[in-house]
Amino acid sequence: MDAQSAVRKSSPWRARFAVFISGQALSLFGSSLVQYAIMWHITLTTRSGVMMTLSVLFGFVPTLLLSPFAGVLADRFDRRKLIVLSDAFIALVTLALALLFASGRSSVWLLLVAQGLRSLGAALQGPAVGAIIPQIVPEDKLTRANALNGTVQSALFIVSPLAAGALLSLLPLFSIFFIDVGTAALAIVTFLAFLKVPPHAKAGSPQETSYFADMKDGFRYIRDHRYLISFFVYMALLYIFVSPAAFLTPLQVARRFGPDVWRLSAIELAFSGGMTVGGLAVAAFGGFKNRIRTMLAATFVMGVCALGLGLLGNFWPYLGAMAVFGLVIPYFNTPSTVLLQEHVEDAYLGRVFSVLTMLSTSVMPLAMLLFGPLAELIPIELILIATGALMLLMVPWGLGNRRLIEAGAPIARGAAAPAAAEAESPAAESPAAEAAPPSPAAGGALTGGAAADA
């Protein structure tokens, strides 16, 4: 029995996961306060579309560039310590920013630089967080755990803007920065004092390959396990098509129904509230046994909702479509995370999650470089109808993709499929195939049958 298995058996997973999710909630709450405070401060003080665009770029470009390196770190080193170090780095950046603003050295450019540095810390943390959950939670409880984690995040997305708005009206900007430093410190203490997770096998053994060799090995692993390529193409396309609904609906509401603040607040609350309820539903009931089928069902509903957002002329049904849109998001996000946690070998999990981090943080902002200017040329309603139809077309494509459907079966990580490994990732060609057992989803080894869902 390895150290991680011993920990799982020695204490209830719920207690360990409660510590993890509490620390994450503390960290995320403070970070969300700062994110909203900076965004609103730049909006109100500059009223410049250029500065808002720069704010978006400073927020995601560093994550995009660092993610491949962060994935290697998450596989080479203790993931718990990486999460703590990234939280500490972000807190130090925020503390420096708070002290500068408190001393009167306030500048929008300081905010942008701080956003970029905080984005580096977030990039370092992302793959480690996704990869550490299977070290804490039994494999048959991954769906429930990830759904609960998503629910907490959705609830924070409701509370954080309300809290940030109230605090900005009562306190100077740097006070919010100090609050973030405090929540980060509490999160770090929680992780160090109460979360006991032994390092995974690769982190606990001598590193026999170079850093860049590990990075190359990670990309080779993805290439040789072809279901991952299909999976990431699916994710990227969905992120592109969902971008107008995520970013253009406030502008659409202002143009179509009137520039009332309560309407903009209502659609944000409806969407976030739907996500919270959806996360609880996934935690309680799960979805289809096959993860990909659950994701495709969610994609279908999102496509219908996007069509509704483009066609509905009354605000209240429109608000209902936004709520349903939010409701099904956890039915897409949670299975996608669990699929990787179940099928990717632990030694490669950080590097694979780094690719997901790159897609989730960069594809939608990049897509808006197309959809944003397009919204000035044609009605947003047409963009929503077109992208909704494209999401609907993704469903038959996904159902017809044998490799994707087979990858969706909830098989425990490490359950080898030798014949599939030989078919798609020959050991003679792939050091990745030699270093770890082949993925059970590779090469069509699965037949579509599935074990019971969590």
ROTOR-366866 format. One record per residue (C-alpha): x, y, z; residue in three letters. Coordinates in steps of 0.25 Angstrom, whole numbers. Layout:
BEGIN
@c1: X | c2: Y | c3: Z | r: Ala
...
***
This chain:
BEGIN
@c1: 0 | c2: 0 | c3: 0 | r: Met
@c1: 6 | c2: 14 | c3: -4 | r: Asp
@c1: 6 | c2: 26 | c3: 5 | r: Ala
@c1: -6 | c2: 32 | c3: -2 | r: Gln
@c1: -15 | c2: 20 | c3: -1 | r: Ser
@c1: -11 | c2: 19 | c3: 14 | r: Ala
@c1: -16 | c2: 33 | c3: 16 | r: Val
@c1: -29 | c2: 30 | c3: 9 | r: Arg
@c1: -31 | c2: 18 | c3: 18 | r: Lys
@c1: -27 | c2: 25 | c3: 31 | r: Ser
@c1: -37 | c2: 37 | c3: 31 | r: Ser
@c1: -50 | c2: 40 | c3: 24 | r: Pro
@c1: -48 | c2: 47 | c3: 11 | r: Trp
@c1: -59 | c2: 56 | c3: 14 | r: Arg
@c1: -51 | c2: 62 | c3: 26 | r: Ala
@c1: -38 | c2: 64 | c3: 17 | r: Arg
@c1: -47 | c2: 70 | c3: 5 | r: Phe
@c1: -54 | c2: 79 | c3: 15 | r: Ala
@c1: -40 | c2: 85 | c3: 19 | r: Val
@c1: -36 | c2: 86 | c3: 4 | r: Phe
@c1: -49 | c2: 93 | c3: 0 | r: Ile
@c1: -48 | c2: 102 | c3: 12 | r: Ser
@c1: -34 | c2: 107 | c3: 8 | r: Gly
@c1: -38 | c2: 109 | c3: -6 | r: Gln
@c1: -51 | c2: 116 | c3: -3 | r: Ala
@c1: -43 | c2: 126 | c3: 6 | r: Leu
@c1: -32 | c2: 128 | c3: -5 | r: Ser
@c1: -43 | c2: 130 | c3: -16 | r: Leu
@c1: -51 | c2: 139 | c3: -8 | r: Phe
@c1: -40 | c2: 149 | c3: -6 | r: Gly
@c1: -35 | c2: 148 | c3: -20 | r: Ser
@c1: -49 | c2: 150 | c3: -25 | r: Ser
@c1: -50 | c2: 163 | c3: -17 | r: Leu
@c1: -37 | c2: 168 | c3: -23 | r: Val
@c1: -41 | c2: 164 | c3: -37 | r: Gln
@c1: -55 | c2: 171 | c3: -37 | r: Tyr
@c1: -49 | c2: 183 | c3: -29 | r: Ala
@c1: -38 | c2: 185 | c3: -40 | r: Ile
@c1: -47 | c2: 183 | c3: -51 | r: Met
@c1: -57 | c2: 193 | c3: -46 | r: Trp
@c1: -46 | c2: 203 | c3: -42 | r: His
@c1: -40 | c2: 203 | c3: -56 | r: Ile
@c1: -54 | c2: 204 | c3: -62 | r: Thr
@c1: -59 | c2: 216 | c3: -53 | r: Leu
@c1: -46 | c2: 224 | c3: -54 | r: Thr
@c1: -42 | c2: 222 | c3: -68 | r: Thr
@c1: -55 | c2: 219 | c3: -76 | r: Arg
@c1: -46 | c2: 214 | c3: -86 | r: Ser
@c1: -48 | c2: 202 | c3: -95 | r: Gly
@c1: -33 | c2: 201 | c3: -98 | r: Val
@c1: -30 | c2: 200 | c3: -83 | r: Met
@c1: -41 | c2: 190 | c3: -81 | r: Met
@c1: -35 | c2: 182 | c3: -92 | r: Thr
@c1: -21 | c2: 183 | c3: -86 | r: Leu
@c1: -27 | c2: 178 | c3: -73 | r: Ser
@c1: -32 | c2: 166 | c3: -79 | r: Val
@c1: -19 | c2: 163 | c3: -86 | r: Leu
@c1: -11 | c2: 165 | c3: -74 | r: Phe
@c1: -20 | c2: 155 | c3: -67 | r: Gly
@c1: -19 | c2: 144 | c3: -76 | r: Phe
@c1: -6 | c2: 145 | c3: -85 | r: Val
@c1: 3 | c2: 141 | c3: -73 | r: Pro
@c1: -5 | c2: 129 | c3: -70 | r: Thr
@c1: -5 | c2: 125 | c3: -84 | r: Leu
@c1: 10 | c2: 126 | c3: -85 | r: Leu
@c1: 13 | c2: 119 | c3: -71 | r: Leu
@c1: 3 | c2: 108 | c3: -71 | r: Ser
@c1: 12 | c2: 98 | c3: -79 | r: Pro
@c1: 23 | c2: 100 | c3: -69 | r: Phe
@c1: 14 | c2: 100 | c3: -57 | r: Ala
@c1: 9 | c2: 86 | c3: -62 | r: Gly
@c1: 23 | c2: 80 | c3: -61 | r: Val
@c1: 25 | c2: 86 | c3: -47 | r: Leu
@c1: 12 | c2: 80 | c3: -42 | r: Ala
@c1: 17 | c2: 66 | c3: -47 | r: Asp
@c1: 31 | c2: 68 | c3: -42 | r: Arg
@c1: 28 | c2: 74 | c3: -28 | r: Phe
@c1: 19 | c2: 73 | c3: -16 | r: Asp
@c1: 6 | c2: 79 | c3: -21 | r: Arg
@c1: 1 | c2: 83 | c3: -7 | r: Arg
@c1: 14 | c2: 92 | c3: -6 | r: Lys
@c1: 12 | c2: 97 | c3: -20 | r: Leu
@c1: -2 | c2: 102 | c3: -16 | r: Ile
@c1: 3 | c2: 109 | c3: -3 | r: Val
@c1: 15 | c2: 115 | c3: -10 | r: Leu
@c1: 6 | c2: 121 | c3: -21 | r: Ser
@c1: -3 | c2: 126 | c3: -11 | r: Asp
@c1: 8 | c2: 133 | c3: -4 | r: Ala
@c1: 14 | c2: 139 | c3: -16 | r: Phe
@c1: 0 | c2: 145 | c3: -20 | r: Ile
@c1: -1 | c2: 150 | c3: -6 | r: Ala
@c1: 12 | c2: 157 | c3: -6 | r: Leu
@c1: 9 | c2: 163 | c3: -19 | r: Val
@c1: -4 | c2: 168 | c3: -13 | r: Thr
@c1: 3 | c2: 173 | c3: -1 | r: Leu
@c1: 13 | c2: 181 | c3: -9 | r: Ala
@c1: 1 | c2: 187 | c3: -17 | r: Leu
@c1: -7 | c2: 191 | c3: -4 | r: Ala
@c1: 5 | c2: 198 | c3: 2 | r: Leu
@c1: 8 | c2: 206 | c3: -10 | r: Leu
@c1: -6 | c2: 210 | c3: -11 | r: Phe
@c1: -7 | c2: 213 | c3: 4 | r: Ala
@c1: 5 | c2: 222 | c3: 2 | r: Ser
@c1: -1 | c2: 230 | c3: -9 | r: Gly
@c1: 6 | c2: 223 | c3: -21 | r: Arg
@c1: -7 | c2: 219 | c3: -28 | r: Ser
@c1: -6 | c2: 217 | c3: -43 | r: Ser
@c1: -14 | c2: 209 | c3: -53 | r: Val
@c1: -1 | c2: 203 | c3: -58 | r: Trp
@c1: 2 | c2: 198 | c3: -45 | r: Leu
@c1: -11 | c2: 190 | c3: -45 | r: Leu
@c1: -8 | c2: 184 | c3: -58 | r: Leu
@c1: 6 | c2: 180 | c3: -54 | r: Val
@c1: 0 | c2: 174 | c3: -41 | r: Ala
@c1: -11 | c2: 167 | c3: -50 | r: Gln
@c1: 0 | c2: 160 | c3: -58 | r: Gly
@c1: 8 | c2: 156 | c3: -46 | r: Leu
@c1: -4 | c2: 150 | c3: -39 | r: Arg
@c1: -8 | c2: 143 | c3: -52 | r: Ser
@c1: 6 | c2: 136 | c3: -52 | r: Leu
@c1: 3 | c2: 131 | c3: -38 | r: Gly
@c1: -11 | c2: 126 | c3: -43 | r: Ala
@c1: -4 | c2: 119 | c3: -54 | r: Ala
@c1: 5 | c2: 112 | c3: -45 | r: Leu
@c1: -7 | c2: 108 | c3: -36 | r: Gln
@c1: -17 | c2: 103 | c3: -46 | r: Gly
@c1: -10 | c2: 89 | c3: -50 | r: Pro
@c1: -7 | c2: 86 | c3: -36 | r: Ala
@c1: -21 | c2: 88 | c3: -31 | r: Val
@c1: -27 | c2: 79 | c3: -42 | r: Gly
@c1: -16 | c2: 68 | c3: -40 | r: Ala
@c1: -17 | c2: 68 | c3: -25 | r: Ile
@c1: -31 | c2: 65 | c3: -23 | r: Ile
@c1: -30 | c2: 50 | c3: -27 | r: Pro
@c1: -19 | c2: 49 | c3: -16 | r: Gln
@c1: -29 | c2: 54 | c3: -6 | r: Ile
@c1: -42 | c2: 47 | c3: -11 | r: Val
@c1: -45 | c2: 33 | c3: -14 | r: Pro
@c1: -47 | c2: 30 | c3: -29 | r: Glu
@c1: -62 | c2: 27 | c3: -28 | r: Asp
@c1: -65 | c2: 40 | c3: -21 | r: Lys
@c1: -58 | c2: 49 | c3: -31 | r: Leu
@c1: -71 | c2: 54 | c3: -38 | r: Thr
@c1: -77 | c2: 58 | c3: -24 | r: Arg
@c1: -64 | c2: 65 | c3: -19 | r: Ala
@c1: -62 | c2: 73 | c3: -32 | r: Asn
@c1: -76 | c2: 77 | c3: -32 | r: Ala
@c1: -76 | c2: 82 | c3: -18 | r: Leu
@c1: -63 | c2: 90 | c3: -21 | r: Asn
@c1: -70 | c2: 96 | c3: -33 | r: Gly
@c1: -82 | c2: 99 | c3: -25 | r: Thr
@c1: -74 | c2: 107 | c3: -15 | r: Val
@c1: -67 | c2: 114 | c3: -26 | r: Gln
@c1: -81 | c2: 118 | c3: -32 | r: Ser
@c1: -86 | c2: 123 | c3: -18 | r: Ala
@c1: -73 | c2: 131 | c3: -17 | r: Leu
@c1: -76 | c2: 137 | c3: -31 | r: Phe
@c1: -89 | c2: 142 | c3: -25 | r: Ile
@c1: -84 | c2: 147 | c3: -12 | r: Val
@c1: -71 | c2: 154 | c3: -17 | r: Ser
@c1: -76 | c2: 165 | c3: -26 | r: Pro
@c1: -87 | c2: 169 | c3: -16 | r: Leu
@c1: -76 | c2: 169 | c3: -5 | r: Ala
@c1: -66 | c2: 176 | c3: -14 | r: Ala
@c1: -77 | c2: 187 | c3: -18 | r: Gly
@c1: -80 | c2: 189 | c3: -3 | r: Ala
@c1: -66 | c2: 190 | c3: 1 | r: Leu
@c1: -62 | c2: 200 | c3: -10 | r: Leu
@c1: -73 | c2: 209 | c3: -5 | r: Ser
@c1: -68 | c2: 209 | c3: 9 | r: Leu
@c1: -53 | c2: 207 | c3: 9 | r: Leu
@c1: -41 | c2: 211 | c3: 0 | r: Pro
@c1: -37 | c2: 202 | c3: -11 | r: Leu
@c1: -24 | c2: 198 | c3: -3 | r: Phe
@c1: -33 | c2: 192 | c3: 8 | r: Ser
@c1: -38 | c2: 182 | c3: -1 | r: Ile
@c1: -24 | c2: 178 | c3: -4 | r: Phe
@c1: -21 | c2: 176 | c3: 11 | r: Phe
@c1: -33 | c2: 167 | c3: 12 | r: Ile
@c1: -28 | c2: 158 | c3: 1 | r: Asp
@c1: -14 | c2: 157 | c3: 8 | r: Val
@c1: -22 | c2: 153 | c3: 21 | r: Gly
@c1: -30 | c2: 142 | c3: 14 | r: Thr
@c1: -18 | c2: 137 | c3: 7 | r: Ala
@c1: -11 | c2: 136 | c3: 20 | r: Ala
@c1: -22 | c2: 128 | c3: 26 | r: Leu
@c1: -23 | c2: 119 | c3: 14 | r: Ala
@c1: -8 | c2: 116 | c3: 15 | r: Ile
@c1: -9 | c2: 113 | c3: 30 | r: Val
@c1: -21 | c2: 103 | c3: 27 | r: Thr
@c1: -13 | c2: 96 | c3: 17 | r: Phe
@c1: 0 | c2: 95 | c3: 25 | r: Leu
@c1: -6 | c2: 91 | c3: 38 | r: Ala
@c1: -18 | c2: 83 | c3: 34 | r: Phe
@c1: -17 | c2: 77 | c3: 20 | r: Leu
@c1: -8 | c2: 64 | c3: 21 | r: Lys
@c1: -6 | c2: 59 | c3: 7 | r: Val
@c1: 7 | c2: 51 | c3: 4 | r: Pro
@c1: 15 | c2: 55 | c3: -9 | r: Pro
@c1: 11 | c2: 47 | c3: -21 | r: His
@c1: 20 | c2: 36 | c3: -26 | r: Ala
@c1: 28 | c2: 44 | c3: -36 | r: Lys
@c1: 30 | c2: 56 | c3: -26 | r: Ala
@c1: 35 | c2: 46 | c3: -16 | r: Gly
@c1: 46 | c2: 40 | c3: -24 | r: Ser
@c1: 59 | c2: 45 | c3: -30 | r: Pro
@c1: 56 | c2: 53 | c3: -43 | r: Gln
@c1: 64 | c2: 45 | c3: -54 | r: Glu
@c1: 60 | c2: 54 | c3: -66 | r: Thr
@c1: 62 | c2: 69 | c3: -68 | r: Ser
@c1: 51 | c2: 79 | c3: -67 | r: Tyr
@c1: 49 | c2: 81 | c3: -82 | r: Phe
@c1: 50 | c2: 66 | c3: -84 | r: Ala
@c1: 38 | c2: 65 | c3: -75 | r: Asp
@c1: 31 | c2: 76 | c3: -83 | r: Met
@c1: 33 | c2: 69 | c3: -96 | r: Lys
@c1: 29 | c2: 56 | c3: -90 | r: Asp
@c1: 16 | c2: 62 | c3: -86 | r: Gly
@c1: 13 | c2: 67 | c3: -100 | r: Phe
@c1: 17 | c2: 53 | c3: -105 | r: Arg
@c1: 7 | c2: 47 | c3: -95 | r: Tyr
@c1: -4 | c2: 55 | c3: -100 | r: Ile
@c1: 0 | c2: 52 | c3: -115 | r: Arg
@c1: 0 | c2: 37 | c3: -112 | r: Asp
@c1: -13 | c2: 36 | c3: -104 | r: His
@c1: -21 | c2: 42 | c3: -116 | r: Arg
@c1: -34 | c2: 43 | c3: -108 | r: Tyr
@c1: -28 | c2: 55 | c3: -101 | r: Leu
@c1: -26 | c2: 62 | c3: -114 | r: Ile
@c1: -41 | c2: 60 | c3: -118 | r: Ser
@c1: -44 | c2: 64 | c3: -104 | r: Phe
@c1: -36 | c2: 77 | c3: -104 | r: Phe
@c1: -42 | c2: 80 | c3: -118 | r: Val
@c1: -56 | c2: 78 | c3: -112 | r: Tyr
@c1: -53 | c2: 87 | c3: -100 | r: Met
@c1: -47 | c2: 98 | c3: -109 | r: Ala
@c1: -59 | c2: 98 | c3: -119 | r: Leu
@c1: -68 | c2: 99 | c3: -107 | r: Leu
@c1: -61 | c2: 111 | c3: -101 | r: Tyr
@c1: -61 | c2: 118 | c3: -114 | r: Ile
@c1: -76 | c2: 116 | c3: -117 | r: Phe
@c1: -80 | c2: 120 | c3: -102 | r: Val
@c1: -72 | c2: 133 | c3: -102 | r: Ser
@c1: -83 | c2: 142 | c3: -108 | r: Pro
@c1: -93 | c2: 137 | c3: -97 | r: Ala
@c1: -82 | c2: 139 | c3: -86 | r: Ala
@c1: -77 | c2: 153 | c3: -90 | r: Phe
@c1: -87 | c2: 160 | c3: -100 | r: Leu
@c1: -100 | c2: 157 | c3: -92 | r: Thr
@c1: -99 | c2: 170 | c3: -83 | r: Pro
@c1: -97 | c2: 178 | c3: -95 | r: Leu
@c1: -109 | c2: 171 | c3: -102 | r: Gln
@c1: -118 | c2: 174 | c3: -90 | r: Val
@c1: -114 | c2: 188 | c3: -90 | r: Ala
@c1: -117 | c2: 190 | c3: -105 | r: Arg
@c1: -130 | c2: 181 | c3: -105 | r: Arg
@c1: -136 | c2: 183 | c3: -92 | r: Phe
@c1: -130 | c2: 196 | c3: -86 | r: Gly
@c1: -118 | c2: 200 | c3: -79 | r: Pro
@c1: -123 | c2: 198 | c3: -65 | r: Asp
@c1: -113 | c2: 194 | c3: -55 | r: Val
@c1: -123 | c2: 184 | c3: -48 | r: Trp
@c1: -125 | c2: 176 | c3: -61 | r: Arg
@c1: -110 | c2: 174 | c3: -62 | r: Leu
@c1: -109 | c2: 170 | c3: -48 | r: Ser
@c1: -121 | c2: 161 | c3: -50 | r: Ala
@c1: -114 | c2: 153 | c3: -62 | r: Ile
@c1: -102 | c2: 151 | c3: -54 | r: Glu
@c1: -109 | c2: 146 | c3: -41 | r: Leu
@c1: -118 | c2: 137 | c3: -50 | r: Ala
@c1: -106 | c2: 131 | c3: -57 | r: Phe
@c1: -98 | c2: 129 | c3: -44 | r: Ser
@c1: -110 | c2: 124 | c3: -36 | r: Gly
@c1: -112 | c2: 114 | c3: -47 | r: Gly
@c1: -98 | c2: 109 | c3: -46 | r: Met
@c1: -99 | c2: 108 | c3: -31 | r: Thr
@c1: -112 | c2: 100 | c3: -32 | r: Val
@c1: -106 | c2: 91 | c3: -43 | r: Gly
@c1: -93 | c2: 88 | c3: -35 | r: Gly
@c1: -102 | c2: 83 | c3: -24 | r: Leu
@c1: -110 | c2: 75 | c3: -34 | r: Ala
@c1: -97 | c2: 69 | c3: -39 | r: Val
@c1: -92 | c2: 66 | c3: -25 | r: Ala
@c1: -105 | c2: 59 | c3: -22 | r: Ala
@c1: -109 | c2: 52 | c3: -34 | r: Phe
@c1: -97 | c2: 52 | c3: -44 | r: Gly
@c1: -100 | c2: 51 | c3: -59 | r: Gly
@c1: -99 | c2: 39 | c3: -69 | r: Phe
@c1: -90 | c2: 28 | c3: -66 | r: Lys
@c1: -82 | c2: 32 | c3: -78 | r: Asn
@c1: -75 | c2: 46 | c3: -75 | r: Arg
@c1: -75 | c2: 50 | c3: -90 | r: Ile
@c1: -90 | c2: 47 | c3: -91 | r: Arg
@c1: -92 | c2: 56 | c3: -79 | r: Thr
@c1: -84 | c2: 67 | c3: -85 | r: Met
@c1: -91 | c2: 66 | c3: -99 | r: Leu
@c1: -105 | c2: 67 | c3: -92 | r: Ala
@c1: -100 | c2: 80 | c3: -85 | r: Ala
@c1: -95 | c2: 85 | c3: -99 | r: Thr
@c1: -108 | c2: 82 | c3: -105 | r: Phe
@c1: -116 | c2: 90 | c3: -94 | r: Val
@c1: -105 | c2: 101 | c3: -95 | r: Met
@c1: -108 | c2: 102 | c3: -110 | r: Gly
@c1: -123 | c2: 103 | c3: -108 | r: Val
@c1: -121 | c2: 114 | c3: -97 | r: Cys
@c1: -112 | c2: 122 | c3: -107 | r: Ala
@c1: -123 | c2: 121 | c3: -117 | r: Leu
@c1: -133 | c2: 126 | c3: -107 | r: Gly
@c1: -124 | c2: 137 | c3: -103 | r: Leu
@c1: -124 | c2: 141 | c3: -118 | r: Gly
@c1: -139 | c2: 140 | c3: -120 | r: Leu
@c1: -146 | c2: 144 | c3: -107 | r: Leu
@c1: -152 | c2: 158 | c3: -107 | r: Gly
@c1: -157 | c2: 158 | c3: -93 | r: Asn
@c1: -147 | c2: 160 | c3: -82 | r: Phe
@c1: -153 | c2: 150 | c3: -72 | r: Trp
@c1: -152 | c2: 138 | c3: -81 | r: Pro
@c1: -138 | c2: 143 | c3: -85 | r: Tyr
@c1: -134 | c2: 143 | c3: -70 | r: Leu
@c1: -140 | c2: 129 | c3: -69 | r: Gly
@c1: -131 | c2: 124 | c3: -81 | r: Ala
@c1: -119 | c2: 130 | c3: -74 | r: Met
@c1: -122 | c2: 123 | c3: -61 | r: Ala
@c1: -123 | c2: 109 | c3: -69 | r: Val
@c1: -110 | c2: 113 | c3: -76 | r: Phe
@c1: -103 | c2: 114 | c3: -62 | r: Gly
@c1: -110 | c2: 101 | c3: -57 | r: Leu
@c1: -104 | c2: 92 | c3: -68 | r: Val
@c1: -90 | c2: 98 | c3: -67 | r: Ile
@c1: -86 | c2: 89 | c3: -55 | r: Pro
@c1: -91 | c2: 77 | c3: -64 | r: Tyr
@c1: -80 | c2: 81 | c3: -74 | r: Phe
@c1: -69 | c2: 85 | c3: -65 | r: Asn
@c1: -70 | c2: 74 | c3: -54 | r: Thr
@c1: -69 | c2: 62 | c3: -64 | r: Pro
@c1: -58 | c2: 69 | c3: -72 | r: Ser
@c1: -49 | c2: 70 | c3: -59 | r: Thr
@c1: -53 | c2: 56 | c3: -54 | r: Val
@c1: -50 | c2: 49 | c3: -68 | r: Leu
@c1: -36 | c2: 54 | c3: -67 | r: Leu
@c1: -34 | c2: 50 | c3: -53 | r: Gln
@c1: -39 | c2: 36 | c3: -55 | r: Glu
@c1: -32 | c2: 33 | c3: -68 | r: His
@c1: -19 | c2: 41 | c3: -68 | r: Val
@c1: -7 | c2: 34 | c3: -60 | r: Glu
@c1: -3 | c2: 42 | c3: -48 | r: Asp
@c1: 11 | c2: 45 | c3: -53 | r: Ala
@c1: 5 | c2: 52 | c3: -64 | r: Tyr
@c1: -7 | c2: 59 | c3: -58 | r: Leu
@c1: -1 | c2: 72 | c3: -55 | r: Gly
@c1: 4 | c2: 74 | c3: -70 | r: Arg
@c1: -10 | c2: 70 | c3: -76 | r: Val
@c1: -17 | c2: 79 | c3: -66 | r: Phe
@c1: -8 | c2: 90 | c3: -71 | r: Ser
@c1: -13 | c2: 89 | c3: -85 | r: Val
@c1: -27 | c2: 90 | c3: -79 | r: Leu
@c1: -23 | c2: 102 | c3: -72 | r: Thr
@c1: -18 | c2: 109 | c3: -84 | r: Met
@c1: -30 | c2: 106 | c3: -92 | r: Leu
@c1: -40 | c2: 111 | c3: -81 | r: Ser
@c1: -32 | c2: 124 | c3: -78 | r: Thr
@c1: -29 | c2: 128 | c3: -92 | r: Ser
@c1: -38 | c2: 122 | c3: -103 | r: Val
@c1: -50 | c2: 131 | c3: -98 | r: Met
@c1: -43 | c2: 144 | c3: -98 | r: Pro
@c1: -36 | c2: 141 | c3: -111 | r: Leu
@c1: -50 | c2: 138 | c3: -117 | r: Ala
@c1: -55 | c2: 151 | c3: -113 | r: Met
@c1: -45 | c2: 158 | c3: -122 | r: Leu
@c1: -54 | c2: 153 | c3: -133 | r: Leu
@c1: -68 | c2: 154 | c3: -126 | r: Phe
@c1: -65 | c2: 167 | c3: -120 | r: Gly
@c1: -63 | c2: 175 | c3: -132 | r: Pro
@c1: -74 | c2: 167 | c3: -139 | r: Leu
@c1: -84 | c2: 171 | c3: -129 | r: Ala
@c1: -82 | c2: 185 | c3: -135 | r: Glu
@c1: -85 | c2: 181 | c3: -149 | r: Leu
@c1: -97 | c2: 171 | c3: -147 | r: Ile
@c1: -107 | c2: 169 | c3: -136 | r: Pro
@c1: -103 | c2: 161 | c3: -124 | r: Ile
@c1: -115 | c2: 153 | c3: -126 | r: Glu
@c1: -110 | c2: 147 | c3: -139 | r: Leu
@c1: -97 | c2: 144 | c3: -132 | r: Ile
@c1: -104 | c2: 136 | c3: -121 | r: Leu
@c1: -113 | c2: 129 | c3: -131 | r: Ile
@c1: -101 | c2: 125 | c3: -140 | r: Ala
@c1: -92 | c2: 120 | c3: -128 | r: Thr
@c1: -104 | c2: 113 | c3: -122 | r: Gly
@c1: -106 | c2: 105 | c3: -135 | r: Ala
@c1: -92 | c2: 102 | c3: -135 | r: Leu
@c1: -92 | c2: 96 | c3: -121 | r: Met
@c1: -104 | c2: 88 | c3: -125 | r: Leu
@c1: -96 | c2: 82 | c3: -137 | r: Leu
@c1: -85 | c2: 78 | c3: -127 | r: Met
@c1: -94 | c2: 68 | c3: -121 | r: Val
@c1: -96 | c2: 58 | c3: -133 | r: Pro
@c1: -81 | c2: 61 | c3: -135 | r: Trp
@c1: -77 | c2: 56 | c3: -121 | r: Gly
@c1: -87 | c2: 44 | c3: -121 | r: Leu
@c1: -80 | c2: 40 | c3: -134 | r: Gly
@c1: -66 | c2: 41 | c3: -129 | r: Asn
@c1: -63 | c2: 27 | c3: -124 | r: Arg
@c1: -50 | c2: 31 | c3: -117 | r: Arg
@c1: -57 | c2: 42 | c3: -109 | r: Leu
@c1: -69 | c2: 33 | c3: -105 | r: Ile
@c1: -60 | c2: 22 | c3: -100 | r: Glu
@c1: -51 | c2: 32 | c3: -92 | r: Ala
@c1: -64 | c2: 36 | c3: -85 | r: Gly
@c1: -66 | c2: 23 | c3: -78 | r: Ala
@c1: -62 | c2: 24 | c3: -63 | r: Pro
@c1: -50 | c2: 15 | c3: -62 | r: Ile
@c1: -41 | c2: 16 | c3: -50 | r: Ala
@c1: -27 | c2: 22 | c3: -53 | r: Arg
@c1: -16 | c2: 12 | c3: -55 | r: Gly
@c1: -26 | c2: 1 | c3: -60 | r: Ala
@c1: -17 | c2: -3 | c3: -72 | r: Ala
@c1: -22 | c2: -6 | c3: -86 | r: Ala
@c1: -9 | c2: -12 | c3: -92 | r: Pro
@c1: -15 | c2: -15 | c3: -106 | r: Ala
@c1: -20 | c2: -1 | c3: -107 | r: Ala
@c1: -6 | c2: 5 | c3: -103 | r: Ala
@c1: 1 | c2: -4 | c3: -113 | r: Glu
@c1: -9 | c2: 1 | c3: -124 | r: Ala
@c1: -7 | c2: 16 | c3: -121 | r: Glu
@c1: 5 | c2: 19 | c3: -113 | r: Ser
@c1: 16 | c2: 8 | c3: -116 | r: Pro
@c1: 26 | c2: 7 | c3: -106 | r: Ala
@c1: 37 | c2: 7 | c3: -116 | r: Ala
@c1: 32 | c2: 21 | c3: -120 | r: Glu
@c1: 28 | c2: 27 | c3: -107 | r: Ser
@c1: 36 | c2: 29 | c3: -94 | r: Pro
@c1: 23 | c2: 33 | c3: -88 | r: Ala
@c1: 17 | c2: 19 | c3: -91 | r: Ala
@c1: 29 | c2: 13 | c3: -84 | r: Glu
@c1: 29 | c2: 22 | c3: -72 | r: Ala
@c1: 14 | c2: 19 | c3: -68 | r: Ala
@c1: 3 | c2: 9 | c3: -70 | r: Pro
@c1: -5 | c2: 13 | c3: -83 | r: Pro
@c1: -18 | c2: 20 | c3: -82 | r: Ser
@c1: -30 | c2: 11 | c3: -82 | r: Pro
@c1: -37 | c2: 21 | c3: -92 | r: Ala
@c1: -26 | c2: 20 | c3: -102 | r: Ala
@c1: -28 | c2: 14 | c3: -115 | r: Gly
@c1: -42 | c2: 9 | c3: -114 | r: Gly
@c1: -40 | c2: -2 | c3: -103 | r: Ala
@c1: -53 | c2: 2 | c3: -96 | r: Leu
@c1: -66 | c2: -3 | c3: -101 | r: Thr
@c1: -75 | c2: 7 | c3: -96 | r: Gly
@c1: -79 | c2: 0 | c3: -83 | r: Gly
@c1: -77 | c2: 7 | c3: -70 | r: Ala
@c1: -76 | c2: 5 | c3: -55 | r: Ala
@c1: -86 | c2: 12 | c3: -47 | r: Ala
@c1: -85 | c2: 27 | c3: -45 | r: Asp
@c1: -81 | c2: 33 | c3: -33 | r: Ala
***
